Amino acid sequence: MKRLISAQDVIAAAERHENLVVDGNTIVTAQARDVAKERGVLLETASAAAKSAPHAEAAPVAEHHEEAHHEEHHEEVHHEEAKAVQPALSADELERVISAAFEKGIWTKEEVEALFKPKAAIDANIVPVGVSGRHIHLSQEHLEQLFGTGYQLTPIKDLSQPGQFAAKECVTLAGPKGVIQKVRVLGPVRPKTQVEVLAGDTFKLGIPQAIRLSGHLEGTPGVTVIGPKGTVVLDEGVIVAARHIHMNPAQAAERGFHDGQVVSLKVGGERGGMLDNVIIRVTESGNLDCHIDTEEANALHIKCGSTVEVVR
Ligand SMILES: [Zn+2]
């Protein structure tokens, strides 16, 4: 009769200070072997078990005999067991055995899944995507000029980066050629006001395009910001955000990235393609998320929350 030994069987045996007997019809899962090694549970062949413990021959679990398990014997048993436990099962048989084992609760769901998906570990190059629309970050000073003295933002939605939120408040942008209304304010307030627009918006406003990472505002164009209580004329601070991937140092280490690294994104699907010059941003407050804007997302048919593949 075919029999399966799972990691849980090994753990149970270890707790009982017992070894396990295997024969040509016994399947030992890879996890079970690992656990057996870790916990020092011997996987004895039926014949080896018979030699060291004759009365245990027919039992699935051999009794523990301290004196019989010195190191030398260990080696020998492992060697024999390796030869004996190579069951020649067809794919059909294997499937039947696995199904039966699962149904009878011999294997847990996790073990069966681990067997069929051996690469369930994280794929370092798959990252989630957050899609940004046009928005503005305000300094407290500018917030008060636009909305009134002592004004505080009203958060309505948390963003992927810890502490960042979309606020209820919106402003209007005015440039030499046109205006854009209902531009969302993101919080919390920052030391410096920064406007992030889409490439298409720069044509509508009639201002130059400066593709920059957040915070790099030197030499960028300005714009007029209009709020319900006042207006702010910015000399600089309008950027088209350079695409980037946020992460914290632990995530960077785990995935083998470093701050400032430039990578590409490979996107599948009907409008798939590559996006180059994507900058890795490692910050203590960061959380893994790839930020592109709505134009980029629309061009490649990427939705917020989908994942993309990083190419290094
Ligand atoms: Zn970002």
Residues whose N, C-alpha, C, O or C-beta is under 5 A from the ligand:
A	BS01	ZN	H291
